[in-house]
Amino acid sequence: MELRTLRYFVAVAEELHFGRAAARLHMSQPPLSRAIKQLEADVGAVLMVRSAAGVTLTPAGVALLEEARALLEQAERARARVAGIATITVGLLADSADPDATRLADAYRRQHPDVEVRVRDTDLTDPTCGLRAGLVDVALTRGPFDETGLTVHRLREDPVGAVLRADDPLARRDHLELADLAGRRWFRFPDGTDPVWQSYWHGGVPREGPVVRAVQECLQAVLWNGTVGLMPLGHHPPGDLTVVPVTDLAPNPVVVAWTDASPLVRSFAALATAAYQTTGGRRTS
């Protein structure tokens, strides 16, 4: 498999349409179609199915998309390092609109104006944001998770609440305990998700309910199905939803984590500590 072919595949998989993907790649459609067919022959599996509505990924296509994105990111990082460009790749699972995160971004830009900062958003299935896979240099994320092999520094703790439909009877309460949510369907993370992370967001007990991967999927599961789950109180869901504080769950830590303490990573961690100290280490709203 060539990197060029993987880029073609990712474009089609993201656009779910050969015509749009060809336009995005600045090429004609026939050679793009031939490249995808050759890729399917190389991997020995059908990756996508065409229909009048567009393109649908097969399970093999979904798996390859994840791997292809990772390979292309690693290739780009290698290219940048060989070219001598100073870069740092930051994995984000914390709220990018958080004022503390904004202060950190401003401080890092002032401290390292010549460094290219690349941001990799991640979903809820990997709280380390790709650290162990080598996809990022440092992660600004939330705990708790398995810290084996990682250096993790706590920046702040946020109270947690239950996210509910606004018309849910429990939504009128000023606070809840986990026992109040017993027997309700919760949104859950896919099998294989870090067990420490999953246990925290399930309130320490196994739950039943729809499987989600992203914050928006969590909110939609509550809106459409009346499920419940947990989220930091600093987040503000849409108007049809509300968050009620849960008093018997430990606050959720915002952390910075890394594996290789390069100078740029050490500077990131130090600036993060300074930026988040302005809130006193705990967010209340």
C-alpha positions as CSV (number, residue, x, y, z in Angstrom):
1,M,0.0,0.0,0.0
2,E,1.4,3.4,-1.0
3,L,0.7,6.5,1.1
4,R,-0.7,8.2,-2.0
5,T,-3.3,5.5,-2.4
6,L,-4.2,5.7,1.3
7,R,-4.7,9.4,0.9
8,Y,-7.1,8.7,-2.0
9,F,-8.9,6.2,0.2
10,V,-9.3,8.6,3.1
11,A,-10.7,11.3,0.8
12,V,-13.3,8.9,-0.6
13,A,-14.1,7.6,2.9
14,E,-14.6,11.0,4.4
15,E,-16.5,12.5,1.4
16,L,-18.5,9.2,0.9
17,H,-18.7,10.2,-2.8
18,F,-16.1,9.6,-5.6
19,G,-16.9,12.8,-7.4
20,R,-16.4,15.1,-4.4
21,A,-13.3,13.1,-3.4
22,A,-11.8,13.6,-6.9
23,A,-12.5,17.3,-6.7
24,R,-10.9,17.5,-3.3
25,L,-7.8,15.6,-4.6
26,H,-7.7,17.8,-7.8
27,M,-7.8,14.7,-10.0
28,S,-10.4,13.1,-12.4
29,Q,-12.7,10.3,-11.1
30,P,-11.6,7.3,-13.3
31,P,-8.0,7.1,-11.9
32,L,-9.3,7.5,-8.4
33,S,-11.7,4.6,-8.9
34,R,-8.9,2.5,-10.3
35,A,-6.7,3.3,-7.3
36,I,-9.4,2.2,-4.9
37,K,-10.0,-1.0,-6.8
38,Q,-6.2,-1.7,-6.7
39,L,-6.2,-1.0,-2.9
40,E,-9.0,-3.5,-2.4
41,A,-7.0,-6.1,-4.4
42,D,-3.9,-5.3,-2.3
43,V,-5.7,-5.8,1.1
44,G,-7.9,-8.6,-0.2
45,A,-11.2,-7.1,1.0
46,V,-14.0,-4.9,-0.3
47,L,-13.6,-1.5,1.4
48,M,-16.6,0.4,0.1
49,V,-19.9,-0.1,-1.7
50,R,-21.2,2.3,-4.3
51,S,-24.9,3.2,-4.6
52,A,-27.0,5.9,-6.2
53,A,-26.8,7.8,-2.9
54,G,-23.0,7.7,-2.7
55,V,-20.5,5.4,-0.9
56,T,-20.9,3.2,2.2
57,L,-17.9,1.8,4.0
58,T,-17.8,-1.9,4.7
59,P,-16.5,-3.0,8.2
60,A,-13.1,-3.6,6.5
61,G,-13.3,0.0,5.1
62,V,-14.0,1.4,8.6
63,A,-11.0,-0.5,10.0
64,L,-8.7,0.7,7.3
65,L,-9.8,4.3,7.6
66,E,-8.7,4.4,11.2
67,E,-5.3,2.8,10.3
68,A,-4.8,4.9,7.2
69,R,-5.4,8.1,9.1
70,A,-2.8,7.0,11.7
71,L,-0.3,6.1,9.1
72,L,-0.7,9.4,7.2
73,E,-0.3,11.4,10.4
74,Q,2.9,9.5,11.3
75,A,4.2,10.0,7.8
76,E,3.6,13.7,8.0
77,R,5.3,14.0,11.4
78,A,8.3,12.1,10.0
79,R,8.4,14.4,7.0
80,A,8.3,17.5,9.2
81,R,11.1,16.2,11.4
82,V,13.4,15.3,8.5
83,A,12.7,18.7,7.0
84,G,13.9,20.3,10.2
85,I,10.6,22.0,11.0
86,A,10.0,22.4,14.7
87,T,6.6,20.8,15.4
88,I,4.5,19.5,18.3
89,T,1.4,17.4,18.0
90,V,-1.2,18.0,20.7
91,G,-4.0,15.6,21.4
92,L,-7.2,17.2,22.7
93,L,-10.1,15.7,24.5
94,A,-10.6,18.6,26.9
95,D,-13.0,21.4,25.8
96,S,-11.1,23.6,23.3
97,A,-13.3,26.5,24.2
98,D,-12.3,26.3,27.8
99,P,-10.7,29.7,28.9
100,D,-7.8,27.9,30.5
101,A,-7.1,26.1,27.2
102,T,-7.2,29.4,25.4
103,R,-4.7,30.9,27.8
104,L,-2.5,27.9,27.3
105,A,-2.6,28.3,23.5
106,D,-1.8,32.0,23.7
107,A,1.1,31.4,26.1
108,Y,2.6,28.7,24.0
109,R,2.4,30.8,20.9
110,R,4.2,33.7,22.6
111,Q,6.8,31.3,24.0
112,H,7.4,29.4,20.8
113,P,6.4,31.6,17.8
114,D,8.4,29.5,15.4
115,V,6.9,26.1,16.4
116,E,4.1,24.6,14.4
117,V,1.4,23.2,16.7
118,R,-0.7,20.5,15.2
119,V,-3.9,19.6,17.0
120,R,-5.4,16.1,16.9
121,D,-9.0,15.9,18.2
122,T,-9.9,12.5,19.5
123,D,-13.1,10.7,20.5
124,L,-14.2,9.3,23.8
125,T,-12.7,5.8,23.2
126,D,-9.1,6.9,23.8
127,P,-8.6,9.3,26.7
128,T,-4.8,9.4,26.0
129,C,-5.5,11.0,22.6
130,G,-3.2,8.6,20.7
131,L,-0.2,8.9,23.1
132,R,0.5,5.2,23.2
133,A,0.2,4.9,19.5
134,G,2.7,7.6,18.9
135,L,0.2,9.8,17.2
136,V,0.7,12.8,19.5
137,D,3.5,14.3,21.5
138,V,1.4,15.5,24.4
139,A,-2.3,15.2,25.4
140,L,-4.5,17.8,27.0
141,T,-7.3,15.5,28.2
142,R,-9.4,14.2,31.1
143,G,-8.9,11.4,33.5
144,P,-9.0,9.0,35.0
145,F,-7.3,6.4,32.7
146,D,-4.6,3.7,32.9
147,E,-1.4,5.8,33.4
148,T,1.0,2.9,32.8
149,G,4.0,4.2,30.8
150,L,2.8,7.8,30.8
151,T,3.6,10.9,32.8
152,V,0.4,12.6,33.9
153,H,0.0,15.9,35.7
154,R,-3.3,17.2,37.0
155,L,-4.2,20.7,36.0
156,R,-7.8,21.1,37.4
157,E,-10.8,19.2,38.8
158,D,-14.3,19.8,37.5
159,P,-17.5,18.8,39.3
160,V,-19.6,16.3,37.3
161,G,-23.3,16.2,36.6
162,A,-25.9,13.9,35.0
163,V,-27.0,15.1,31.6
164,L,-30.8,14.7,31.1
165,R,-33.6,15.7,28.9
166,A,-35.1,19.0,30.2
167,D,-38.5,17.2,30.6
168,D,-37.0,14.3,32.6
169,P,-38.5,14.3,36.2
170,L,-35.0,14.3,37.6
171,A,-34.1,17.5,35.7
172,R,-36.0,19.5,38.3
173,R,-33.7,18.5,41.1
174,D,-31.0,20.8,42.3
175,H,-28.6,17.8,42.8
176,L,-28.6,14.0,42.4
177,E,-26.8,11.0,43.7
178,L,-25.7,8.0,41.6
179,A,-28.4,5.9,43.3
180,D,-31.0,8.2,41.8
181,L,-29.9,7.1,38.4
182,A,-30.0,3.3,39.1
183,G,-31.9,1.3,36.6
184,R,-31.7,4.0,33.9
185,R,-30.2,3.4,30.5
186,W,-26.8,5.1,30.1
187,F,-24.7,5.9,27.1
188,R,-21.7,3.5,27.0
189,F,-18.3,3.4,25.3
190,P,-17.3,0.6,22.8
191,D,-15.7,-2.6,24.0
192,G,-11.9,-2.2,24.4
193,T,-12.2,1.4,25.8
194,D,-9.8,2.0,28.8
195,P,-11.6,0.3,31.7
196,V,-10.5,2.9,34.3
197,W,-12.0,5.6,32.1
198,Q,-15.2,3.7,31.4
199,S,-15.8,2.8,35.0
200,Y,-15.5,6.5,36.1
201,W,-18.0,7.7,33.5
202,H,-20.4,4.8,34.3
203,G,-20.4,5.8,38.0
204,G,-18.4,2.7,39.0
205,V,-21.0,0.1,38.0
206,P,-21.8,-1.7,34.7
207,R,-24.4,0.1,32.6
208,E,-26.8,-0.8,29.7
209,G,-27.5,1.5,26.8
210,P,-26.4,2.8,23.4
211,V,-22.7,2.8,22.5
212,V,-21.3,6.2,21.7
213,R,-17.9,7.5,20.6
214,A,-18.2,11.3,20.7
215,V,-19.7,14.0,22.9
216,Q,-22.3,14.9,20.3
217,E,-23.4,11.2,20.1
218,C,-23.8,11.2,23.9
219,L,-26.0,14.3,23.7
220,Q,-28.1,12.9,20.9
221,A,-28.5,9.6,22.8
222,V,-30.0,11.6,25.7
223,L,-32.2,13.8,23.4
224,W,-33.5,10.9,21.2
225,N,-33.6,8.0,23.7
226,G,-33.9,9.6,27.1
227,T,-30.7,7.9,28.2
228,V,-28.5,9.4,30.9
229,G,-24.8,9.9,31.5
230,L,-22.3,12.1,33.1
231,M,-20.5,15.2,31.9
232,P,-18.4,18.0,33.5
233,L,-20.6,20.8,34.8
234,G,-18.6,23.4,32.8
235,H,-20.1,22.0,29.5
236,H,-23.3,23.6,28.3
237,P,-25.6,21.2,26.4
238,P,-28.3,22.4,24.0
239,G,-31.4,23.9,25.5
240,D,-33.4,20.7,25.3
241,L,-30.9,19.1,27.8
242,T,-29.8,20.0,31.3
243,V,-27.0,18.9,33.6
244,V,-27.8,18.3,37.3
245,P,-24.8,18.1,39.7
246,V,-24.0,14.6,41.1
247,T,-22.8,15.0,44.6
248,D,-21.3,11.6,45.3
249,L,-18.9,11.3,42.4
250,A,-15.3,12.5,42.6
251,P,-14.6,15.6,40.5
252,N,-13.2,14.9,37.0
253,P,-9.5,15.8,36.5
254,V,-8.2,17.8,33.5
255,V,-4.7,16.6,32.9
256,V,-1.7,17.0,30.6
257,A,0.1,13.7,29.7
258,W,3.1,12.7,27.7
259,T,5.5,9.8,27.2
260,D,8.7,11.5,25.8
261,A,9.7,14.7,27.7
262,S,11.2,16.6,24.8
263,P,11.9,20.3,25.4
264,L,8.8,21.4,23.6
265,V,6.7,18.9,25.6
266,R,8.2,20.1,28.9
267,S,7.5,23.7,28.0
268,F,3.9,22.7,27.1
269,A,3.4,21.0,30.5
270,A,4.9,24.0,32.4
271,L,2.8,26.5,30.5
272,A,-0.3,24.4,31.0
273,T,0.3,24.3,34.7
274,A,0.6,28.1,34.8
275,A,-2.5,28.6,32.6
276,Y,-4.7,26.4,34.7
277,Q,-3.6,27.6,38.1
278,T,-5.5,30.9,37.4
279,T,-8.7,29.0,38.2
280,G,-7.4,27.8,41.6
281,G,-7.3,24.2,40.4
282,R,-11.1,23.6,40.5
283,R,-13.8,24.7,38.2
284,T,-17.3,25.2,39.7
285,S,-19.3,26.3,36.7
